[in-house]
Amino acid sequence: MEQNLYKDKLIEITDISITFFNYYYPSSKNLTVLFSDIEKIVTKMPTLFNGKYRYWGTGNFITWFPKDFKRSRRDKIFILYRHNKKIRIGFTVEDSQKVFELFLSKHLFN
């Protein structure tokens, strides 16, 4: 049975996966990524060039952002790289420090 480690309006993290709410446009369907499929996660300070104002979708066909209309007010942007996938997932969370520490404990940062 999966153990829920973190959940907010944007994502849910269990001990085996991350679910991104409102991932697909325009259907708002969710996407679940297993930790075993993650190559690495990096954090960035929100700027115009790395997704601060990208509320949903992509601007460069490399990084896809699930829906978050408050992204411009968040303090961190996470970029998730998956094994054997060209598209990265850029996402924000409501409690970035807690999620950062959780990812750190899972050794997902390079």
C-alpha positions in Angstrom: 0.0 0.0 0.0 1.3 3.4 -1.0 2.1 5.9 1.8 1.1 9.5 1.1 4.1 11.8 1.9 2.9 15.1 0.6 -0.2 16.5 -1.0 -1.5 20.0 -2.0 -3.7 21.3 -4.8 -0.9 20.8 -7.4 0.7 17.5 -6.7 0.6 14.4 -4.6 3.8 12.5 -3.6 3.7 9.0 -2.3 6.6 6.7 -1.4 6.7 5.4 -5.0 5.4 8.2 -7.3 4.5 11.8 -8.0 1.1 12.7 -9.4 0.7 16.1 -11.1 -2.8 17.4 -11.0 -4.2 19.2 -14.1 -1.3 18.1 -16.2 -2.9 17.6 -19.7 -4.4 20.5 -21.6 -7.3 21.0 -22.2 -8.6 17.8 -20.4 -7.0 18.6 -17.0 -6.2 14.9 -16.5 -3.5 14.0 -14.1 -0.1 12.4 -14.8 1.6 10.0 -12.4 5.4 9.5 -12.6 7.1 6.6 -10.7 10.3 7.5 -8.8 12.0 4.7 -10.7 11.4 6.7 -14.0 13.0 9.9 -12.7 16.5 10.6 -13.8 16.9 13.8 -11.7 15.2 16.9 -10.4 16.7 20.3 -10.4 15.4 23.5 -8.7 15.4 27.0 -10.1 14.5 30.4 -8.9 11.5 31.6 -10.9 12.4 33.9 -13.7 10.8 34.9 -17.0 13.1 32.4 -18.8 12.4 29.3 -16.8 8.7 29.3 -16.3 7.7 32.0 -13.8 4.8 33.1 -16.0 4.1 29.7 -17.7 0.8 29.0 -16.1 0.0 25.8 -18.2 1.7 24.2 -21.1 5.0 24.9 -22.8 6.8 27.7 -24.4 9.7 25.8 -25.8 8.5 22.2 -26.4 11.1 20.9 -23.9 9.5 21.6 -20.6 5.8 21.1 -19.9 4.1 22.8 -16.9 0.9 21.5 -15.3 -1.7 24.1 -14.5 -0.8 26.5 -11.7 -2.2 30.1 -12.0 -0.2 31.1 -8.9 3.2 30.0 -10.3 4.5 33.6 -10.6 4.2 33.9 -6.8 6.0 30.6 -6.0 9.6 30.7 -4.6 10.9 27.6 -6.5 10.4 25.9 -9.8 11.2 22.2 -9.9 12.3 20.6 -13.2 11.9 16.8 -13.4 13.9 14.8 -16.0 12.7 11.3 -16.8 14.7 8.4 -18.2 14.3 8.1 -22.0 11.9 11.0 -22.3 12.6 14.3 -24.1 9.9 16.3 -22.4 10.8 17.6 -18.9 8.1 18.5 -16.3 8.3 21.9 -14.7 6.2 22.2 -11.6 5.6 24.2 -8.5 4.2 23.3 -5.1 2.5 25.1 -2.2 5.2 24.2 0.3 8.5 24.1 -1.6 10.8 23.7 1.4 9.0 20.5 2.5 9.0 19.1 -1.0 12.7 20.0 -1.5 13.6 18.2 1.7 11.5 15.2 0.6 13.3 15.0 -2.8 16.6 15.4 -1.0 15.9 12.4 1.2 15.2 10.4 -1.9 18.5 11.5 -3.5 16.8 12.9 -6.6 19.0 16.0 -7.0 22.2 16.0 -9.0 
